[in-house]
Amino acid sequence: MIPIYDTAPRARRPLIVFGVIAINFAIFLWMSGMSERNLNWVLENFALIPLRYSDPRAAVAAPPVTRRNR
């Protein structure tokens, strides 16, 4: 269950949490307006791909894609 409210008093507003939510929402809006080609480039270069961390050969064999290579 997701807590809707809390009875424990807070010293101040959770500004860092609000900031992280705002950044995530801005990135979502930015990515939702991208073409498929640009979206794939962003995901290939900035997404967390578990295979890169679980198989060292995959990290070496697949270097990040640059715009010049396309």
mmCIF file as Biopython writes it, N, C-alpha, C and O atoms, coordinates in Angstrom:
data_model
#
loop_
_atom_site.group_PDB
_atom_site.id
_atom_site.type_symbol
_atom_site.label_atom_id
_atom_site.label_alt_id
_atom_site.label_comp_id
_atom_site.label_asym_id
_atom_site.label_entity_id
_atom_site.label_seq_id
_atom_site.pdbx_PDB_ins_code
_atom_site.Cartn_x
_atom_site.Cartn_y
_atom_site.Cartn_z
_atom_site.occupancy
_atom_site.B_iso_or_equiv
_atom_site.auth_seq_id
_atom_site.auth_asym_id
_atom_site.pdbx_PDB_model_num
ATOM 1   N N  . MET A ? 1  ? 0.830  -1.180  0.000   1.0 0.0 1  A 1 
ATOM 2   C CA . MET A ? 1  ? 0.000  0.000   0.000   1.0 0.0 1  A 1 
ATOM 3   C C  . MET A ? 1  ? 0.874  1.242   0.000   1.0 0.0 1  A 1 
ATOM 4   O O  . MET A ? 1  ? 1.921  1.288   0.646   1.0 0.0 1  A 1 
ATOM 5   N N  . ILE A ? 2  ? 0.433  2.224   -0.721  1.0 0.0 2  A 1 
ATOM 6   C CA . ILE A ? 2  ? 1.123  3.503   -0.769  1.0 0.0 2  A 1 
ATOM 7   C C  . ILE A ? 2  ? 0.507  4.412   0.286   1.0 0.0 2  A 1 
ATOM 8   O O  . ILE A ? 2  ? -0.702 4.648   0.274   1.0 0.0 2  A 1 
ATOM 9   N N  . PRO A ? 3  ? 1.332  4.926   1.199   1.0 0.0 3  A 1 
ATOM 10  C CA . PRO A ? 3  ? 0.765  5.808   2.227   1.0 0.0 3  A 1 
ATOM 11  C C  . PRO A ? 3  ? 0.315  7.139   1.628   1.0 0.0 3  A 1 
ATOM 12  O O  . PRO A ? 3  ? 1.076  7.798   0.920   1.0 0.0 3  A 1 
ATOM 13  N N  . ILE A ? 4  ? -0.900 7.521   1.911   1.0 0.0 4  A 1 
ATOM 14  C CA . ILE A ? 4  ? -1.451 8.777   1.414   1.0 0.0 4  A 1 
ATOM 15  C C  . ILE A ? 4  ? -1.068 9.929   2.337   1.0 0.0 4  A 1 
ATOM 16  O O  . ILE A ? 4  ? -0.775 11.030  1.871   1.0 0.0 4  A 1 
ATOM 17  N N  . TYR A ? 5  ? -1.069 9.685   3.601   1.0 0.0 5  A 1 
ATOM 18  C CA . TYR A ? 5  ? -0.695 10.712  4.569   1.0 0.0 5  A 1 
ATOM 19  C C  . TYR A ? 5  ? 0.026  10.053  5.731   1.0 0.0 5  A 1 
ATOM 20  O O  . TYR A ? 5  ? 0.019  8.830   5.876   1.0 0.0 5  A 1 
ATOM 21  N N  . ASP A ? 6  ? 0.638  10.874  6.544   1.0 0.0 6  A 1 
ATOM 22  C CA . ASP A ? 6  ? 1.432  10.388  7.664   1.0 0.0 6  A 1 
ATOM 23  C C  . ASP A ? 6  ? 1.109  11.230  8.889   1.0 0.0 6  A 1 
ATOM 24  O O  . ASP A ? 6  ? 0.920  12.441  8.778   1.0 0.0 6  A 1 
ATOM 25  N N  . THR A ? 7  ? 1.046  10.601  10.048  1.0 0.0 7  A 1 
ATOM 26  C CA . THR A ? 7  ? 0.750  11.340  11.278  1.0 0.0 7  A 1 
ATOM 27  C C  . THR A ? 7  ? 2.019  11.856  11.958  1.0 0.0 7  A 1 
ATOM 28  O O  . THR A ? 7  ? 1.935  12.669  12.879  1.0 0.0 7  A 1 
ATOM 29  N N  . ALA A ? 8  ? 3.191  11.399  11.518  1.0 0.0 8  A 1 
ATOM 30  C CA . ALA A ? 8  ? 4.444  11.875  12.113  1.0 0.0 8  A 1 
ATOM 31  C C  . ALA A ? 8  ? 4.723  13.294  11.620  1.0 0.0 8  A 1 
ATOM 32  O O  . ALA A ? 8  ? 4.667  13.555  10.418  1.0 0.0 8  A 1 
ATOM 33  N N  . PRO A ? 9  ? 5.022  14.201  12.533  1.0 0.0 9  A 1 
ATOM 34  C CA . PRO A ? 9  ? 5.294  15.584  12.113  1.0 0.0 9  A 1 
ATOM 35  C C  . PRO A ? 9  ? 6.632  15.685  11.374  1.0 0.0 9  A 1 
ATOM 36  O O  . PRO A ? 9  ? 7.596  14.992  11.701  1.0 0.0 9  A 1 
ATOM 37  N N  . ARG A ? 10 ? 6.663  16.564  10.375  1.0 0.0 10 A 1 
ATOM 38  C CA . ARG A ? 10 ? 7.887  16.809  9.610   1.0 0.0 10 A 1 
ATOM 39  C C  . ARG A ? 10 ? 8.464  18.155  10.010  1.0 0.0 10 A 1 
ATOM 40  O O  . ARG A ? 10 ? 7.730  19.088  10.336  1.0 0.0 10 A 1 
ATOM 41  N N  . ALA A ? 11 ? 9.793  18.245  9.983   1.0 0.0 11 A 1 
ATOM 42  C CA . ALA A ? 11 ? 10.447 19.507  10.318  1.0 0.0 11 A 1 
ATOM 43  C C  . ALA A ? 11 ? 10.290 20.510  9.180   1.0 0.0 11 A 1 
ATOM 44  O O  . ALA A ? 11 ? 10.121 21.704  9.423   1.0 0.0 11 A 1 
ATOM 45  N N  . ARG A ? 12 ? 10.345 20.025  7.931   1.0 0.0 12 A 1 
ATOM 46  C CA . ARG A ? 12 ? 10.182 20.902  6.771   1.0 0.0 12 A 1 
ATOM 47  C C  . ARG A ? 12 ? 9.667  20.094  5.587   1.0 0.0 12 A 1 
ATOM 48  O O  . ARG A ? 12 ? 9.574  18.868  5.646   1.0 0.0 12 A 1 
ATOM 49  N N  . ARG A ? 13 ? 9.339  20.793  4.528   1.0 0.0 13 A 1 
ATOM 50  C CA . ARG A ? 13 ? 8.788  20.137  3.336   1.0 0.0 13 A 1 
ATOM 51  C C  . ARG A ? 13 ? 9.879  19.324  2.635   1.0 0.0 13 A 1 
ATOM 52  O O  . ARG A ? 13 ? 11.041 19.728  2.650   1.0 0.0 13 A 1 
ATOM 53  N N  . PRO A ? 14 ? 9.534  18.199  2.027   1.0 0.0 14 A 1 
ATOM 54  C CA . PRO A ? 14 ? 10.528 17.360  1.335   1.0 0.0 14 A 1 
ATOM 55  C C  . PRO A ? 14 ? 10.887 17.937  -0.037  1.0 0.0 14 A 1 
ATOM 56  O O  . PRO A ? 14 ? 10.466 17.398  -1.061  1.0 0.0 14 A 1 
ATOM 57  N N  . LEU A ? 15 ? 11.652 19.014  -0.066  1.0 0.0 15 A 1 
ATOM 58  C CA . LEU A ? 15 ? 11.972 19.713  -1.305  1.0 0.0 15 A 1 
ATOM 59  C C  . LEU A ? 15 ? 12.812 18.868  -2.256  1.0 0.0 15 A 1 
ATOM 60  O O  . LEU A ? 15 ? 12.635 18.951  -3.472  1.0 0.0 15 A 1 
ATOM 61  N N  . ILE A ? 16 ? 13.717 18.063  -1.727  1.0 0.0 16 A 1 
ATOM 62  C CA . ILE A ? 16 ? 14.545 17.216  -2.587  1.0 0.0 16 A 1 
ATOM 63  C C  . ILE A ? 16 ? 13.678 16.179  -3.297  1.0 0.0 16 A 1 
ATOM 64  O O  . ILE A ? 16 ? 13.882 15.913  -4.482  1.0 0.0 16 A 1 
ATOM 65  N N  . VAL A ? 17 ? 12.727 15.602  -2.600  1.0 0.0 17 A 1 
ATOM 66  C CA . VAL A ? 17 ? 11.816 14.627  -3.210  1.0 0.0 17 A 1 
ATOM 67  C C  . VAL A ? 17 ? 10.992 15.296  -4.306  1.0 0.0 17 A 1 
ATOM 68  O O  . VAL A ? 17 ? 10.821 14.732  -5.387  1.0 0.0 17 A 1 
ATOM 69  N N  . PHE A ? 18 ? 10.485 16.490  -4.030  1.0 0.0 18 A 1 
ATOM 70  C CA . PHE A ? 18 ? 9.728  17.212  -5.054  1.0 0.0 18 A 1 
ATOM 71  C C  . PHE A ? 18 ? 10.609 17.534  -6.258  1.0 0.0 18 A 1 
ATOM 72  O O  . PHE A ? 18 ? 10.145 17.486  -7.397  1.0 0.0 18 A 1 
ATOM 73  N N  . GLY A ? 19 ? 11.869 17.858  -6.013  1.0 0.0 19 A 1 
ATOM 74  C CA . GLY A ? 19 ? 12.800 18.140  -7.098  1.0 0.0 19 A 1 
ATOM 75  C C  . GLY A ? 19 ? 13.066 16.922  -7.967  1.0 0.0 19 A 1 
ATOM 76  O O  . GLY A ? 19 ? 13.096 17.023  -9.194  1.0 0.0 19 A 1 
ATOM 77  N N  . VAL A ? 20 ? 13.258 15.768  -7.332  1.0 0.0 20 A 1 
ATOM 78  C CA . VAL A ? 20 ? 13.484 14.524  -8.089  1.0 0.0 20 A 1 
ATOM 79  C C  . VAL A ? 20 ? 12.250 14.182  -8.926  1.0 0.0 20 A 1 
ATOM 80  O O  . VAL A ? 20 ? 12.379 13.759  -10.075 1.0 0.0 20 A 1 
ATOM 81  N N  . ILE A ? 21 ? 11.081 14.359  -8.369  1.0 0.0 21 A 1 
ATOM 82  C CA . ILE A ? 21 ? 9.842  14.095  -9.112  1.0 0.0 21 A 1 
ATOM 83  C C  . ILE A ? 21 ? 9.726  15.051  -10.295 1.0 0.0 21 A 1 
ATOM 84  O O  . ILE A ? 21 ? 9.346  14.630  -11.387 1.0 0.0 21 A 1 
ATOM 85  N N  . ALA A ? 22 ? 10.044 16.321  -10.100 1.0 0.0 22 A 1 
ATOM 86  C CA . ALA A ? 22 ? 9.969  17.303  -11.185 1.0 0.0 22 A 1 
ATOM 87  C C  . ALA A ? 22 ? 10.969 16.989  -12.289 1.0 0.0 22 A 1 
ATOM 88  O O  . ALA A ? 22 ? 10.639 17.116  -13.468 1.0 0.0 22 A 1 
ATOM 89  N N  . ILE A ? 23 ? 12.190 16.580  -11.931 1.0 0.0 23 A 1 
ATOM 90  C CA . ILE A ? 23 ? 13.194 16.219  -12.934 1.0 0.0 23 A 1 
ATOM 91  C C  . ILE A ? 23 ? 12.741 15.006  -13.725 1.0 0.0 23 A 1 
ATOM 92  O O  . ILE A ? 23 ? 12.868 14.986  -14.949 1.0 0.0 23 A 1 
ATOM 93  N N  . ASN A ? 24 ? 12.214 13.995  -13.047 1.0 0.0 24 A 1 
ATOM 94  C CA . ASN A ? 24 ? 11.717 12.803  -13.748 1.0 0.0 24 A 1 
ATOM 95  C C  . ASN A ? 24 ? 10.574 13.149  -14.689 1.0 0.0 24 A 1 
ATOM 96  O O  . ASN A ? 24 ? 10.504 12.617  -15.797 1.0 0.0 24 A 1 
ATOM 97  N N  . PHE A ? 25 ? 9.690  14.018  -14.269 1.0 0.0 25 A 1 
ATOM 98  C CA . PHE A ? 25 ? 8.565  14.416  -15.121 1.0 0.0 25 A 1 
ATOM 99  C C  . PHE A ? 25 ? 9.057  15.194  -16.339 1.0 0.0 25 A 1 
ATOM 100 O O  . PHE A ? 25 ? 8.541  15.009  -17.441 1.0 0.0 25 A 1 
ATOM 101 N N  . ALA A ? 26 ? 10.048 16.060  -16.149 1.0 0.0 26 A 1 
ATOM 102 C CA . ALA A ? 26 ? 10.608 16.817  -17.271 1.0 0.0 26 A 1 
ATOM 103 C C  . ALA A ? 26 ? 11.290 15.888  -18.277 1.0 0.0 26 A 1 
ATOM 104 O O  . ALA A ? 26 ? 11.142 16.069  -19.486 1.0 0.0 26 A 1 
ATOM 105 N N  . ILE A ? 27 ? 12.026 14.906  -17.789 1.0 0.0 27 A 1 
ATOM 106 C CA . ILE A ? 27 ? 12.664 13.938  -18.691 1.0 0.0 27 A 1 
ATOM 107 C C  . ILE A ? 27 ? 11.617 13.121  -19.428 1.0 0.0 27 A 1 
ATOM 108 O O  . ILE A ? 27 ? 11.773 12.839  -20.616 1.0 0.0 27 A 1 
ATOM 109 N N  . PHE A ? 28 ? 10.557 12.740  -18.741 1.0 0.0 28 A 1 
ATOM 110 C CA . PHE A ? 28 ? 9.472  12.012  -19.394 1.0 0.0 28 A 1 
ATOM 111 C C  . PHE A ? 28 ? 8.868  12.831  -20.531 1.0 0.0 28 A 1 
ATOM 112 O O  . PHE A ? 28 ? 8.658  12.311  -21.627 1.0 0.0 28 A 1 
ATOM 113 N N  . LEU A ? 29 ? 8.591  14.102  -20.279 1.0 0.0 29 A 1 
ATOM 114 C CA . LEU A ? 29 ? 8.027  14.957  -21.326 1.0 0.0 29 A 1 
ATOM 115 C C  . LEU A ? 29 ? 9.003  15.131  -22.480 1.0 0.0 29 A 1 
ATOM 116 O O  . LEU A ? 29 ? 8.596  15.101  -23.642 1.0 0.0 29 A 1 
ATOM 117 N N  . TRP A ? 30 ? 10.283 15.313  -22.177 1.0 0.0 30 A 1 
ATOM 118 C CA . TRP A ? 30 ? 11.308 15.463  -23.208 1.0 0.0 30 A 1 
ATOM 119 C C  . TRP A ? 30 ? 11.389 14.215  -24.082 1.0 0.0 30 A 1 
ATOM 120 O O  . TRP A ? 30 ? 11.456 14.316  -25.307 1.0 0.0 30 A 1 
ATOM 121 N N  . MET A ? 31 ? 11.384 13.036  -23.453 1.0 0.0 31 A 1 
ATOM 122 C CA . MET A ? 31 ? 11.502 11.797  -24.214 1.0 0.0 31 A 1 
ATOM 123 C C  . MET A ? 31 ? 10.228 11.436  -24.966 1.0 0.0 31 A 1 
ATOM 124 O O  . MET A ? 31 ? 10.292 10.774  -26.002 1.0 0.0 31 A 1 
ATOM 125 N N  . SER A ? 32 ? 9.086  11.853  -24.466 1.0 0.0 32 A 1 
ATOM 126 C CA . SER A ? 32 ? 7.837  11.508  -25.153 1.0 0.0 32 A 1 
ATOM 127 C C  . SER A ? 32 ? 7.677  12.271  -26.468 1.0 0.0 32 A 1 
ATOM 128 O O  . SER A ? 32 ? 6.894  11.860  -27.325 1.0 0.0 32 A 1 
ATOM 129 N N  . GLY A ? 33 ? 8.404  13.373  -26.639 1.0 0.0 33 A 1 
ATOM 130 C CA . GLY A ? 33 ? 8.328  14.138  -27.873 1.0 0.0 33 A 1 
ATOM 131 C C  . GLY A ? 33 ? 9.412  13.798  -28.879 1.0 0.0 33 A 1 
ATOM 132 O O  . GLY A ? 33 ? 9.508  14.458  -29.913 1.0 0.0 33 A 1 
ATOM 133 N N  . MET A ? 34 ? 10.229 12.793  -28.611 1.0 0.0 34 A 1 
ATOM 134 C CA . MET A ? 34 ? 11.340 12.442  -29.490 1.0 0.0 34 A 1 
ATOM 135 C C  . MET A ? 34 ? 10.911 11.531  -30.624 1.0 0.0 34 A 1 
ATOM 136 O O  . MET A ? 34 ? 9.935  10.788  -30.521 1.0 0.0 34 A 1 
ATOM 137 N N  . SER A ? 35 ? 11.670 11.610  -31.713 1.0 0.0 35 A 1 
ATOM 138 C CA . SER A ? 35 ? 11.469 10.643  -32.792 1.0 0.0 35 A 1 
ATOM 139 C C  . SER A ? 35 ? 12.032 9.296   -32.338 1.0 0.0 35 A 1 
ATOM 140 O O  . SER A ? 35 ? 12.781 9.230   -31.363 1.0 0.0 35 A 1 
ATOM 141 N N  . GLU A ? 36 ? 11.677 8.245   -33.032 1.0 0.0 36 A 1 
ATOM 142 C CA . GLU A ? 36 ? 12.123 6.912   -32.635 1.0 0.0 36 A 1 
ATOM 143 C C  . GLU A ? 36 ? 13.646 6.787   -32.722 1.0 0.0 36 A 1 
ATOM 144 O O  . GLU A ? 36 ? 14.265 6.137   -31.880 1.0 0.0 36 A 1 
ATOM 145 N N  . ARG A ? 37 ? 14.238 7.397   -33.721 1.0 0.0 37 A 1 
ATOM 146 C CA . ARG A ? 37 ? 15.696 7.333   -33.885 1.0 0.0 37 A 1 
ATOM 147 C C  . ARG A ? 37 ? 16.404 8.009   -32.716 1.0 0.0 37 A 1 
ATOM 148 O O  . ARG A ? 37 ? 17.331 7.441   -32.140 1.0 0.0 37 A 1 
ATOM 149 N N  . ASN A ? 38 ? 15.974 9.214   -32.365 1.0 0.0 38 A 1 
ATOM 150 C CA . ASN A ? 38 ? 16.596 9.924   -31.239 1.0 0.0 38 A 1 
ATOM 151 C C  . ASN A ? 38 ? 16.340 9.222   -29.917 1.0 0.0 38 A 1 
ATOM 152 O O  . ASN A ? 38 ? 17.216 9.182   -29.053 1.0 0.0 38 A 1 
ATOM 153 N N  . LEU A ? 39 ? 15.144 8.668   -29.756 1.0 0.0 39 A 1 
ATOM 154 C CA . LEU A ? 39 ? 14.830 7.945   -28.528 1.0 0.0 39 A 1 
ATOM 155 C C  . LEU A ? 39 ? 15.733 6.728   -28.374 1.0 0.0 39 A 1 
ATOM 156 O O  . LEU A ? 39 ? 16.230 6.463   -27.279 1.0 0.0 39 A 1 
ATOM 157 N N  . ASN A ? 40 ? 15.949 5.994   -29.447 1.0 0.0 40 A 1 
ATOM 158 C CA . ASN A ? 40 ? 16.841 4.832   -29.385 1.0 0.0 40 A 1 
ATOM 159 C C  . ASN A ? 40 ? 18.264 5.255   -29.041 1.0 0.0 40 A 1 
ATOM 160 O O  . ASN A ? 40 ? 18.946 4.562   -28.286 1.0 0.0 40 A 1 
ATOM 161 N N  . TRP A ? 41 ? 18.726 6.390   -29.587 1.0 0.0 41 A 1 
ATOM 162 C CA . TRP A ? 41 ? 20.069 6.871   -29.284 1.0 0.0 41 A 1 
ATOM 163 C C  . TRP A ? 41 ? 20.196 7.211   -27.797 1.0 0.0 41 A 1 
ATOM 164 O O  . TRP A ? 41 ? 21.187 6.857   -27.158 1.0 0.0 41 A 1 
ATOM 165 N N  . VAL A ? 42 ? 19.201 7.891   -27.258 1.0 0.0 42 A 1 
ATOM 166 C CA . VAL A ? 42 ? 19.229 8.254   -25.837 1.0 0.0 42 A 1 
ATOM 167 C C  . VAL A ? 42 ? 19.220 6.999   -24.966 1.0 0.0 42 A 1 
ATOM 168 O O  . VAL A ? 42 ? 19.975 6.912   -23.998 1.0 0.0 42 A 1 
ATOM 169 N N  . LEU A ? 43 ? 18.382 6.039   -25.300 1.0 0.0 43 A 1 
ATOM 170 C CA . LEU A ? 43 ? 18.303 4.820   -24.497 1.0 0.0 43 A 1 
ATOM 171 C C  . LEU A ? 43 ? 19.579 3.994   -24.586 1.0 0.0 43 A 1 
ATOM 172 O O  . LEU A ? 43 ? 20.011 3.421   -23.586 1.0 0.0 43 A 1 
ATOM 173 N N  . GLU A ? 44 ? 20.187 3.924   -25.762 1.0 0.0 44 A 1 
ATOM 174 C CA . GLU A ? 44 ? 21.429 3.159   -25.907 1.0 0.0 44 A 1 
ATOM 175 C C  . GLU A ? 44 ? 22.571 3.788   -25.124 1.0 0.0 44 A 1 
ATOM 176 O O  . GLU A ? 44 ? 23.440 3.070   -24.627 1.0 0.0 44 A 1 
ATOM 177 N N  . ASN A ? 45 ? 22.590 5.101   -25.004 1.0 0.0 45 A 1 
ATOM 178 C CA . ASN A ? 45 ? 23.711 5.778   -24.361 1.0 0.0 45 A 1 
ATOM 179 C C  . ASN A ? 45 ? 23.501 6.110   -22.889 1.0 0.0 45 A 1 
ATOM 180 O O  . ASN A ? 45 ? 24.475 6.206   -22.143 1.0 0.0 45 A 1 
ATOM 181 N N  . PHE A ? 46 ? 22.261 6.287   -22.454 1.0 0.0 46 A 1 
ATOM 182 C CA . PHE A ? 46 ? 22.032 6.742   -21.084 1.0 0.0 46 A 1 
ATOM 183 C C  . PHE A ? 46 ? 21.216 5.779   -20.220 1.0 0.0 46 A 1 
ATOM 184 O O  . PHE A ? 46 ? 21.127 5.980   -19.009 1.0 0.0 46 A 1 
ATOM 185 N N  . ALA A ? 47 ? 20.627 4.752   -20.803 1.0 0.0 47 A 1 
ATOM 186 C CA . ALA A ? 47 ? 19.814 3.827   -20.010 1.0 0.0 47 A 1 
ATOM 187 C C  . ALA A ? 47 ? 20.703 2.852   -19.239 1.0 0.0 47 A 1 
ATOM 188 O O  . ALA A ? 47 ? 21.819 2.547   -19.658 1.0 0.0 47 A 1 
ATOM 189 N N  . LEU A ? 48 ? 20.204 2.384   -18.139 1.0 0.0 48 A 1 
ATOM 190 C CA . LEU A ? 48 ? 20.896 1.368   -17.359 1.0 0.0 48 A 1 
ATOM 191 C C  . LEU A ? 48 ? 20.549 0.007   -17.973 1.0 0.0 48 A 1 
ATOM 192 O O  . LEU A ? 48 ? 19.411 -0.452  -17.879 1.0 0.0 48 A 1 
ATOM 193 N N  . ILE A ? 49 ? 21.534 -0.625  -18.598 1.0 0.0 49 A 1 
ATOM 194 C CA . ILE A ? 49 ? 21.326 -1.914  -19.257 1.0 0.0 49 A 1 
ATOM 195 C C  . ILE A ? 49 ? 22.041 -2.964  -18.412 1.0 0.0 49 A 1 
ATOM 196 O O  . ILE A ? 49 ? 23.271 -2.974  -18.367 1.0 0.0 49 A 1 
ATOM 197 N N  . PRO A ? 50 ? 21.295 -3.855  -17.736 1.0 0.0 50 A 1 
ATOM 198 C CA . PRO A ? 50 ? 21.909 -4.800  -16.800 1.0 0.0 50 A 1 
ATOM 199 C C  . PRO A ? 50 ? 22.988 -5.691  -17.427 1.0 0.0 50 A 1 
ATOM 200 O O  . PRO A ? 50 ? 23.942 -6.062  -16.744 1.0 0.0 50 A 1 
ATOM 201 N N  . LEU A ? 51 ? 22.858 -6.037  -18.705 1.0 0.0 51 A 1 
ATOM 202 C CA . LEU A ? 51 ? 23.849 -6.903  -19.332 1.0 0.0 51 A 1 
ATOM 203 C C  . LEU A ? 51 ? 25.239 -6.278  -19.306 1.0 0.0 51 A 1 
ATOM 204 O O  . LEU A ? 51 ? 26.235 -6.996  -19.216 1.0 0.0 51 A 1 
ATOM 205 N N  . ARG A ? 52 ? 25.320 -4.973  -19.382 1.0 0.0 52 A 1 
ATOM 206 C CA . ARG A ? 52 ? 26.623 -4.304  -19.346 1.0 0.0 52 A 1 
ATOM 207 C C  . ARG A ? 52 ? 27.341 -4.510  -18.021 1.0 0.0 52 A 1 
ATOM 208 O O  . ARG A ? 52 ? 28.567 -4.416  -17.959 1.0 0.0 52 A 1 
ATOM 209 N N  . TYR A ? 53 ? 26.597 -4.787  -16.972 1.0 0.0 53 A 1 
ATOM 210 C CA . TYR A ? 53 ? 27.196 -4.960  -15.652 1.0 0.0 53 A 1 
ATOM 211 C C  . TYR A ? 53 ? 27.341 -6.421  -15.259 1.0 0.0 53 A 1 
ATOM 212 O O  . TYR A ? 53 ? 28.183 -6.755  -14.426 1.0 0.0 53 A 1 
ATOM 213 N N  . SER A ? 54 ? 26.530 -7.297  -15.846 1.0 0.0 54 A 1 
ATOM 214 C CA . SER A ? 54 ? 26.598 -8.706  -15.476 1.0 0.0 54 A 1 
ATOM 215 C C  . SER A ? 54 ? 27.543 -9.497  -16.372 1.0 0.0 54 A 1 
ATOM 216 O O  . SER A ? 54 ? 28.032 -10.550 -15.963 1.0 0.0 54 A 1 
ATOM 217 N N  . ASP A ? 55 ? 27.811 -9.013  -17.590 1.0 0.0 55 A 1 
ATOM 218 C CA . ASP A ? 55 ? 28.701 -9.705  -18.511 1.0 0.0 55 A 1 
ATOM 219 C C  . ASP A ? 55 ? 29.753 -8.707  -18.998 1.0 0.0 55 A 1 
ATOM 220 O O  . ASP A ? 55 ? 29.452 -7.878  -19.857 1.0 0.0 55 A 1 
ATOM 221 N N  . PRO A ? 56 ? 30.963 -8.766  -18.478 1.0 0.0 56 A 1 
ATOM 222 C CA . PRO A ? 56 ? 31.989 -7.791  -18.870 1.0 0.0 56 A 1 
ATOM 223 C C  . PRO A ? 56 ? 32.292 -7.796  -20.364 1.0 0.0 56 A 1 
ATOM 224 O O  . PRO A ? 56 ? 32.652 -6.761  -20.924 1.0 0.0 56 A 1 
ATOM 225 N N  . ARG A ? 57 ? 32.150 -8.960  -21.020 1.0 0.0 57 A 1 
ATOM 226 C CA . ARG A ? 57 ? 32.405 -9.018  -22.462 1.0 0.0 57 A 1 
ATOM 227 C C  . ARG A ? 57 ? 31.400 -8.172  -23.236 1.0 0.0 57 A 1 
ATOM 228 O O  . ARG A ? 57 ? 31.745 -7.600  -24.270 1.0 0.0 57 A 1 
ATOM 229 N N  . ALA A ? 58 ? 30.168 -8.083  -22.754 1.0 0.0 58 A 1 
ATOM 230 C CA . ALA A ? 58 ? 29.146 -7.291  -23.441 1.0 0.0 58 A 1 
ATOM 231 C C  . ALA A ? 58 ? 29.466 -5.799  -23.342 1.0 0.0 58 A 1 
ATOM 232 O O  . ALA A ? 58 ? 29.179 -5.041  -24.269 1.0 0.0 58 A 1 
ATOM 233 N N  . ALA A ? 59 ? 30.051 -5.380  -22.235 1.0 0.0 59 A 1 
ATOM 234 C CA . ALA A ? 59 ? 30.395 -3.963  -22.076 1.0 0.0 59 A 1 
ATOM 235 C C  . ALA A ? 59 ? 31.521 -3.568  -23.023 1.0 0.0 59 A 1 
ATOM 236 O O  . ALA A ? 59 ? 31.540 -2.447  -23.533 1.0 0.0 59 A 1 
ATOM 237 N N  . VAL A ? 60 ? 32.455 -4.477  -23.260 1.0 0.0 60 A 1 
ATOM 238 C CA . VAL A ? 60 ? 33.569 -4.187  -24.155 1.0 0.0 60 A 1 
ATOM 239 C C  . VAL A ? 60 ? 33.139 -4.331  -25.609 1.0 0.0 60 A 1 
ATOM 240 O O  . VAL A ? 60 ? 33.562 -3.549  -26.461 1.0 0.0 60 A 1 
ATOM 241 N N  . ALA A ? 61 ? 32.308 -5.318  -25.897 1.0 0.0 61 A 1 
ATOM 242 C CA . ALA A ? 61 ? 31.906 -5.596  -27.275 1.0 0.0 61 A 1 
ATOM 243 C C  . ALA A ? 61 ? 30.943 -4.562  -27.826 1.0 0.0 61 A 1 
ATOM 244 O O  . ALA A ? 61 ? 30.890 -4.362  -29.040 1.0 0.0 61 A 1 
ATOM 245 N N  . ALA A ? 62 ? 30.191 -3.909  -26.980 1.0 0.0 62 A 1 
ATOM 246 C CA . ALA A ? 62 ? 29.185 -2.952  -27.444 1.0 0.0 62 A 1 
ATOM 247 C C  . ALA A ? 62 ? 29.487 -1.562  -26.889 1.0 0.0 62 A 1 
ATOM 248 O O  . ALA A ? 62 ? 28.914 -1.172  -25.872 1.0 0.0 62 A 1 
ATOM 249 N N  . PRO A ? 63 ? 30.378 -0.809  -27.537 1.0 0.0 63 A 1 
ATOM 250 C CA . PRO A ? 63 ? 30.658 0.546   -27.060 1.0 0.0 63 A 1 
ATOM 251 C C  . PRO A ? 63 ? 29.456 1.443   -27.297 1.0 0.0 63 A 1 
ATOM 252 O O  . PRO A ? 63 ? 28.603 1.128   -28.127 1.0 0.0 63 A 1 
ATOM 253 N N  . PRO A ? 64 ? 29.378 2.549   -26.585 1.0 0.0 64 A 1 
ATOM 254 C CA . PRO A ? 64 ? 28.245 3.456   -26.777 1.0 0.0 64 A 1 
ATOM 255 C C  . PRO A ? 64 ? 28.180 3.970   -28.216 1.0 0.0 64 A 1 
ATOM 256 O O  . PRO A ? 64 ? 29.208 4.209   -28.849 1.0 0.0 64 A 1 
ATOM 257 N N  . VAL A ? 65 ? 26.981 4.131   -28.710 1.0 0.0 65 A 1 
ATOM 258 C CA . VAL A ? 65 ? 26.774 4.622   -30.062 1.0 0.0 65 A 1 
ATOM 259 C C  . VAL A ? 65 ? 26.937 6.139   -30.059 1.0 0.0 65 A 1 
ATOM 260 O O  . VAL A ? 65 ? 26.372 6.834   -29.215 1.0 0.0 65 A 1 
ATOM 261 N N  . THR A ? 66 ? 27.709 6.637   -31.008 1.0 0.0 66 A 1 
ATOM 262 C CA . THR A ? 66 ? 27.854 8.083   -31.142 1.0 0.0 66 A 1 
ATOM 263 C C  . THR A ? 66 ? 27.103 8.532   -32.387 1.0 0.0 66 A 1 
ATOM 264 O O  . THR A ? 66 ? 26.788 7.723   -33.259 1.0 0.0 66 A 1 
ATOM 265 N N  . ARG A ? 67 ? 26.828 9.794   -32.461 1.0 0.0 67 A 1 
ATOM 266 C CA . ARG A ? 67 ? 26.085 10.310  -33.618 1.0 0.0 67 A 1 
ATOM 267 C C  . ARG A ? 67 ? 26.891 10.222  -34.901 1.0 0.0 67 A 1 
ATOM 268 O O  . ARG A ? 67 ? 26.313 10.149  -35.985 1.0 0.0 67 A 1 
ATOM 269 N N  . ARG A ? 68 ? 28.222 10.226  -34.802 1.0 0.0 68 A 1 
ATOM 270 C CA . ARG A ? 68 ? 29.055 10.125  -35.992 1.0 0.0 68 A 1 
ATOM 271 C C  . ARG A ? 68 ? 29.018 8.737   -36.602 1.0 0.0 68 A 1 
ATOM 272 O O  . ARG A ? 68 ? 29.195 8.586   -37.811 1.0 0.0 68 A 1 
ATOM 273 N N  . ASN A ? 69 ? 28.787 7.706   -35.769 1.0 0.0 69 A 1 
ATOM 274 C CA . ASN A ? 69 ? 28.768 6.325   -36.267 1.0 0.0 69 A 1 
ATOM 275 C C  . ASN A ? 69 ? 27.497 5.991   -37.017 1.0 0.0 69 A 1 
ATOM 276 O O  . ASN A ? 69 ? 27.447 4.961   -37.690 1.0 0.0 69 A 1 
ATOM 277 N N  . ARG A ? 70 ? 26.476 6.809   -36.932 1.0 0.0 70 A 1 
ATOM 278 C CA . ARG A ? 70 ? 25.193 6.500   -37.541 1.0 0.0 70 A 1 
ATOM 279 C C  . ARG A ? 70 ? 25.153 6.870   -38.953 1.0 0.0 70 A 1 
ATOM 280 O O  . ARG A ? 70 ? 24.134 6.672   -39.615 1.0 0.0 70 A 1 
#
